[in-house]
Amino acid sequence: MADRTTPVTLEETVEDIVERFPEASAFLLERGVVCIRCGEPAWCALGELIEEKELDGKAILRDLNKHLGVGD
């Protein structure tokens, strides 16, 4: 079973994040970060997707981990 206690990082692949936390996809989509395309997770790091959208990666990551109940 995937570890649901370790916080998500910007370096982590989208595929790994969605595997551990399927609910992360909807959370990120609400913030303009599309993680799933054609039914498959994006093949890059979360930070890369956020950077493409010119969003605040640190803020999104903080809010995501809080939403998922992991980390500080």
LINJO-V206899 format. One record per residue. N is the residue number from 1. RES is the residue in three letters. PSI is psi as a letter, one per 30 degrees, with the letter a starting at -180 (999 if undefined). Layout:
N:RES:PSI, N:RES:PSI
//
This chain:
1:MET:k, 2:ALA:k, 3:ASP:j, 4:ARG:g, 5:THR:f, 6:THR:k, 7:PRO:l, 8:VAL:k, 9:THR:l, 10:LEU:f, 11:GLU:f, 12:GLU:k, 13:THR:k, 14:VAL:e, 15:GLU:e, 16:ASP:e, 17:ILE:e, 18:VAL:e, 19:GLU:e, 20:ARG:e, 21:PHE:i, 22:PRO:e, 23:GLU:f, 24:ALA:e, 25:SER:e, 26:ALA:e, 27:PHE:e, 28:LEU:e, 29:LEU:e, 30:GLU:f, 31:ARG:g, 32:GLY:g, 33:VAL:j, 34:VAL:j, 35:CYS:f, 36:ILE:k, 37:ARG:k, 38:CYS:h, 39:GLY:g, 40:GLU:k, 41:PRO:k, 42:ALA:k, 43:TRP:h, 44:CYS:l, 45:ALA:l, 46:LEU:e, 47:GLY:e, 48:GLU:e, 49:LEU:e, 50:ILE:e, 51:GLU:e, 52:GLU:e, 53:LYS:f, 54:GLU:h, 55:LEU:l, 56:ASP:j, 57:GLY:e, 58:LYS:e, 59:ALA:e, 60:ILE:e, 61:LEU:e, 62:ARG:e, 63:ASP:e, 64:LEU:e, 65:ASN:e, 66:LYS:e, 67:HIS:e, 68:LEU:f, 69:GLY:h, 70:VAL:l, 71:GLY:a, 72:ASP:999
//
